[in-house]
């Protein structure tokens, strides 16, 4: 593909969605995955057993390779209920390191359930989770 024929506003930013970390630095949204919580449920009804399977699958989410996941999963007593309708993952990365100053940056996959998507922007949904995260303790550093 030839990008010379495309017209981008200057300067072109390949990461237009950014969130502010609790340390005052910024992180970029690398990728976003939204699905229905019960997508693929062929039979049965949501309940503790089904919900536990969904939670286990969240912990094993590897669409973007093996990366650390920070998930705001429901409490044990809430697993008996129907989970919120939507589930999303966001891969965020920052050039600010979390622990090792010799690293090139840090990253984290965040997961959250949402009851509704109406009137919500991706950036604000992600920011609401990032506001709760101690980036230095949760994120993992990476090397290029």
N, C-alpha and C positions, 0 to 999 in steps of 0.2 A: 504494500500500500504506500502511496506517495502522499506524505503529509504536506507537501509544499502547496497543494491546491486547496487545502483546508484553511479556513479563516478562524484563528483563535484570538480571543481578546488578549492583549498583551498586559502583563507577562502571563504566559500560560502556566497554570498550576495543575499538575497531574493529580493532586490530592485536594480537591475543593472542600471536603468536609473535614473540619478540624475540631478537636475538643480540648478544653483547658484542663490540665492535670492539677492535682492538689498542691503540687510544688511550684505552680505558676508557669510551668512550661507547657508546650502544646504537643498533641499527638495527632496523627493522621489516621483517617479511616482507610484501611487497605482493601477491605472487602466486607460485604454485608450479606447475611443469609436470613430470610424470613420464611416461616412456614406455619401452617396450622398445627397446633399442638398434637391433635389427634389424627393428623394426616397418616394414612396407611393403616388405620385401625379398621380391620375388615369385619370383625365380629366381636360381640361382647359389648360391655358398657364400661365407661370410665369408672375406675375405683382404685383402691389402694394398690392392688397387684399391677394393674395396667399402668397406673401412674408411676410406680417404682421402676417399671421397665423403661418408661420415657425418661425418667431421671437418670437411670444407668446409661442410656444412650447419649444423653447430653454430656455426661462425664467422659464418654469415649468419642466425642465429635472430632473427626480427623480430616475434614474436608480440605483444610489448609496445611496438612502435615501435623506432626506431633508438636503441639504447642500447649502451654499452660492455659487452663480455662478458669475464669472467675465467674461463678454462676450464683445468681440469687434464687436458689431453689426454695420451694415451699418448706415449711416446717413439717415435721413428721405427722402431726395431727391434721394438717391440711391435705395430706395425700389421700385421705378418704373422700375428699370432695372432688368435683370436676375442676381441673386446672384451667387457668385462663386460656382463651381461644388461640392466641398467637404465641409463638416462640421465636426469638431471634438471636443470632450470633453476630458479633462485630469483631473483626480483627483490627486492632489499633496498634500503631507503632509510633515511637518517638525517637528522635536523634539524641534525646537526653537519656543517659544511662540510668539504670535503676540501682545497681550495686557496684559494678566494676567500671571505674573510670576509663579503663583501656578498651572497653567494648565500643562498638560502633553505634549502638542504640539499644532500645528496649521495646518489648512488645507484650501483648496480652490479648487473648480471646475473651470477650465478655459474653455472657448469656443472660437473657432475662425473658420472663413471660410477660405478656401484655393482655389485658382484658379487651381492649379495643385499639384500633389503629386510627380511628377517626380524629382528624385535626392534629395529628402528631407528626412532627418532622423526624427524620432519621437522626439528625444532629442532636436534637433535644432529647430524644429517647436515650441515645448513647451517653450524652452529657449527664443525665440523671443517674446513671449507673457509675460513671467515672467519678462523680462527686463523692461517692461513698468509698472509693478505693484509695488505699495507701499505696501509691504507685511503686515506691521504692521497695516495699515488702511483697507486693503481689506480682509485679511485672518480671519478666525474664530478660536478661541482657542477650544480645546477639552480636556476632561478628559477621562481616560480609565475606 
